[in-house]
Amino acid sequence: MDTKMGGTTDAADACQAPGIHEDEEVQKDEQPQDKQKQNAEQQSSEKEEEEDEEEEEEDEEEEMEELSKLVPSYPFPADFHLEFQGSRIDAIRHLCPLHPEGTRAIAVFLPGVHGGVGPCRGAGANFDENALYASTAQRLVSSSEFGVDCYRCSWPFMRPRMPYAVGGACRMLHHGLLEAMKMEGTGRRPIDVVFVGHSLGGAVVINAAKVVAQHFQAVGGGDRQPMEGLEHADIRVAGVCTLNGAFGMEQTHAPDGLALLSKCRALLVAGDADMVVPPEATTAMFEALPARDKRHLVLPGGTHDLSGHKDQLIDELTKFILSCCRPASVEDHARAADLSS
């Protein structure tokens, strides 16, 4: 009896002793489970890495395939180009006679899907050194009184994506602003911005103008720091001009975004014989745009290139761009007199 009781007690004590028998068995059971879990996690991690590598390879292949499909734009004898987003935007500059001190406005001209020199090239031509943009820019820089720097732009490849095209327009404007601000003095300097675009370029104009207006409104309100080199610039989007603009539904049906352009002037031109972009697209944009001073110009018989209305459009664009500029101040006139003497 005692022996049995003793034996039972010893066994119970042995089982209750810390770190003996039962705990060891539990730990032995847990160790294989932990190892299996670690192996599973490692295999899952390796699988994710393999999938990521495969996705990267697929992305690279798709990018190479996209590049192989790119078609060079129409001829454009650029003066310079600016690189951004892994690509570039080409440009021809026309600086006012008193640049940079006499610069009071910057006009950025954007082409359609084919790039190149823009509209009014003539029937069947993909280049004309005296096309609409070139002729307008030359007229604007013919007088030191105007004070407008012009940048004619082109994409390197046809049919650019909208984010790239808008980024290119903003990049070019930034360059033009920095060039205009390369002058002595620390006084506040007003500079007006005007965007002009044909076809796809018209849609780019609206989007780029919204981006620029939002940025400089935030700077003016103290919500954002000015860009380096533009601390003393008073910049505003003063005007937008579109020529047979290829607007999408998302643009004409987004009044909140267009509200950013309520304080600028707008000239929207459409040819009623345009067989590429329906003239109704311009009508819809005109109705949606809440600009304080806007004009809808319909050209009878105007084709997509508008070549038959070149002389009229040179006058229209020149007058419009100059109307967007703030009047020259007494200081501006005095500076111009000093520079020209």
Phi, psi and omega in degrees: 000306180298322180297316180296316180297317180298317181297321180294317181296317180298318181294319180295317179298321181296319180291329183275347181295136184295139174076017183242144169053278188297313180297322179296320180295319179298315180297322179295324179290323184286327183302311177298324180293317178298319181294320178297320180295317179298318179297319180295318179295319180296316179296321178295319180295318179296322179295319179296319178297318179297319179295320178297318179296320179295320179296319178297317179297319178296319179297318179296319179296318179296320179296316179296322178295318178297317180297323181292339181270349184294135180249126179303145181290172175301159182306139181205104183282077187294145172282325183198172175219157178242131180268141177192153176050037179073009179224207180204166170230134183266156182206153170239126183260143172230103185263143180295154186304330182255023177298141359270341185300325183269002181285122178242348181208157177230127177249128179247123182252130184237137182273186177271201185298333183273355182067206178082206190277354177097193188285173181064046176272341185103155184299126175076357182266143175253005177206142175202114183294345179246032177294178188304310184296316181297316182293320179294315180298319179297322178291320182294328181264009181283344182230136178290344180288334184287316178068035182248123171269132182245137176234110176269126188246160173210146173281151177287335181228154180291158176052058178291153175285150185301314180303319178295313184298317178295317178299321179295318179297317180292322179296319180293318178298316179303317178299313181298321179294317179297321179295320182291333183269008178278074182209160179284158179106153183239009180289161179292133186237113179282133175225124179264146182241132177231130176252136177232132182212145179250135175056242176305322179301332177294318177294322178297319179305311182297315181292316180295319179298322178296316180298313182292317179299317180298318182297309186283338171292321178293322178295314180296329180275358179083007181275349181213144179284142178293153178293151179300131181094348181242020184297330184254016181261135174255094191254136177217147171281110187264335183198152173228136178229127178239145181236108185051050184298132180270075184276143176265167180300326183294336179278315183282347180245031179230070184300329180297317179291320180291340180300336178296340182257016185294337184263000182258166176273157180216135173235113181247116185251139177217140172268130184284357176249020179289119180261002181257307178244122181301133177303336179298336179296320178291321178300316180296319179293319179301318181290328183277334186285120183270034182295146183290331183221098183231153182220135178251109183255113178258126183258113180299128180076005182289124178275184181296323181280340179062022186298331180286354182237025186302307183300318179296319183289328175300315178296315183297313182293319180298312180297319182296312182299317179293327180291339180280343185278138175294145180303142179296137179278172176301321178296321179298315180296319180294319179295317179297320179296319180295319183290324183276346182277000000 
